Each structure stands twice: as structure tokens, then as C-alpha cells.
Amino acid sequence: MNGNCKNCGAPLNGTEKFCENCGSPVESALNEDAMGSTLNGEPREAIRQDIFRPEGGIDPRFSGAPADGLQSGGGNVLLGIIGALLFALIGGAVQFLLYRVNTVASISGIITCYLAMFGYGLFSRRKNTTGGLVTAVIMTVLVIGATCYLCLVFDVYNEYKTIGMSFGESFGVTNGLLKDGEVRSAFLKNLASSYLFGAIGIAVAVAGKVRGNKPYVKKKG
């Protein structure tokens, strides 16, 4: 198919890959002539300028590379998990301290959930993501369960330390006490209460993510 060189306007016979007059590549020019000057109603030149940045390089939206300010790869996910764990442990520490001062420690389940999500976003640099939410849920469940158990261990230690029991030995004694129905029932009640508040925090986080994912529709009128 014949055409003209886009650079110098010299006639082309459709077989050469470079203009014999100026040496410019002509294959893309011929293809564009064959396809027309528009694509989906948009000028091809405008599309080309949108894809190729004036300062050089291809716009990350079209190259498959992450946009500026974002990072990709498993390393960020791993950092997010580490961040969620570290901040969830802070929530667990708050729960433990509230328990030690005879305050309703279960409410700290909400704090633990939010801290886990914050830690994931801070370390991974990706906020309000499904992966961050799932990670926060897992860390919240693990840390709340571990903290409730640790609170019981400290109760046992404080009860028997006067007879020379070490803190390490308190774990074995605690495991034995949990076989008792009354002790196990009290422990599970405290655990369920903490998980309830943790679930509230998770529900609020999920609702916030759902609202954040809804497209904005401008009202007419």
C-alpha cells in the first residue's frame, strides 16, 4: 500500500521500511494510514502523546510498571505483614495493661485491629487494600488470643510466685488449669469478649473499605 513519508512527505511504494529521501522509519506511518487517523474516536496523535511522556519514557499506566509513589513485589507484602504484626502487638500490650489495672480490656480488640491495618499500610505503603484488611484480621485474631492467654498466665504467676514458682513454670500450670471446666469457661468468656470488640473493629474497617471502593457519581441538577 502506497503512502507518503510522515517526516518529509516523499512518496513511498509500500515495500521499504525506511524513507529513501530522509531515512525515517515508514512502517508505522503506513500502518497508521491504513488504520485511519483515529482510534475509538480519539486522534491517534493525542493517544500517542498520552502514552509517551514529553520528558521521555512510557507512562507507567501503559507500560505495566507501577505508578510513581507505588511499589510492587512480594517485598512490600512481607513488610506489610511485619508492620501489621508489630502494631498489633502494640494493641496487645494495651490490652494487657488494661487487664492489669482491672479495666475492661476487651475493648482494646478494636484498637488492635486498627493498629494492625495502620502498620500494614505504613510498612507496605499501600493503604485500604484487601490484602491489608485480611492481614489485619489474622493478626488481630492471633494477638488477641495470645494476649488473653498471657493475662491468665500472669494471674497464675502472681498467685503462686510466693511459693517460689517461676514465670516459665506458670505456663505449665496454666495449661493444667485450663483443663478445669470453671477456669476454661472464664477464659473463653474473656476471649470471646475480646474477639467481639475485635470483630467490631474489623466490621468498621470493612465498611470503610467498601465505601472507599464505590465510584463517585456526581448528582445532576
Secondary structure as the mmCIF struct_conf table of DSSP 4:
data_model
#
loop_
_struct_conf.conf_type_id
_struct_conf.id
_struct_conf.beg_label_comp_id
_struct_conf.beg_label_asym_id
_struct_conf.beg_label_seq_id
_struct_conf.end_label_comp_id
_struct_conf.end_label_asym_id
_struct_conf.end_label_seq_id
STRN STRN1 GLY A 3 ASN A 4
TURN_TY1_P TURN_TY1_P1 LYS A 6 CYS A 8
STRN STRN2 PRO A 11 LEU A 12
BEND BEND1 GLY A 14 THR A 15
BEND BEND2 LYS A 17 LYS A 17
STRN STRN3 PHE A 18 PHE A 18
TURN_TY1_P TURN_TY1_P2 GLU A 20 CYS A 22
STRN STRN4 PRO A 25 PRO A 25
HELX_RH_AL_P HELX_RH_AL_P1 GLU A 27 MET A 35
BEND BEND3 SER A 37 SER A 37
STRN STRN5 THR A 38 LEU A 39
TURN_TY1_P TURN_TY1_P3 ASN A 40 GLY A 41
STRN STRN6 GLU A 42 PRO A 43
HELX_RH_AL_P HELX_RH_AL_P2 ARG A 44 ILE A 51
STRN STRN7 PHE A 52 PHE A 52
TURN_TY1_P TURN_TY1_P4 PRO A 54 GLU A 55
BEND BEND4 GLY A 56 GLY A 57
STRN STRN8 ILE A 58 ILE A 58
HELX_RH_AL_P HELX_RH_AL_P3 PRO A 60 SER A 63
BEND BEND5 GLY A 64 ALA A 65
HELX_LH_PP_P HELX_LH_PP_P1 PRO A 66 ALA A 67
TURN_TY1_P TURN_TY1_P5 ASP A 68 GLY A 69
BEND BEND6 GLY A 73 GLY A 73
HELX_RH_AL_P HELX_RH_AL_P4 GLY A 74 ARG A 100
TURN_TY1_P TURN_TY1_P6 VAL A 101 ASN A 102
BEND BEND7 THR A 103 THR A 103
HELX_RH_3T_P HELX_RH_3T_P1 ALA A 105 ILE A 107
HELX_RH_AL_P HELX_RH_AL_P5 SER A 108 SER A 124
BEND BEND8 ARG A 125 ARG A 125
BEND BEND9 ASN A 128 ASN A 128
HELX_RH_AL_P HELX_RH_AL_P6 THR A 130 TYR A 160
HELX_RH_3T_P HELX_RH_3T_P2 LYS A 161 ILE A 163
TURN_TY1_P TURN_TY1_P7 GLY A 164 GLY A 164
HELX_RH_AL_P HELX_RH_AL_P7 PHE A 167 LEU A 177
TURN_TY1_P TURN_TY1_P8 LEU A 178 LYS A 179
BEND BEND10 ASP A 180 ASP A 180
HELX_RH_AL_P HELX_RH_AL_P8 GLY A 181 ASN A 213
BEND BEND11 LYS A 214 LYS A 214
HELX_LH_PP_P HELX_LH_PP_P2 PRO A 215 TYR A 216
HELX_LH_PP_P HELX_LH_PP_P3 LYS A 218 LYS A 220
#
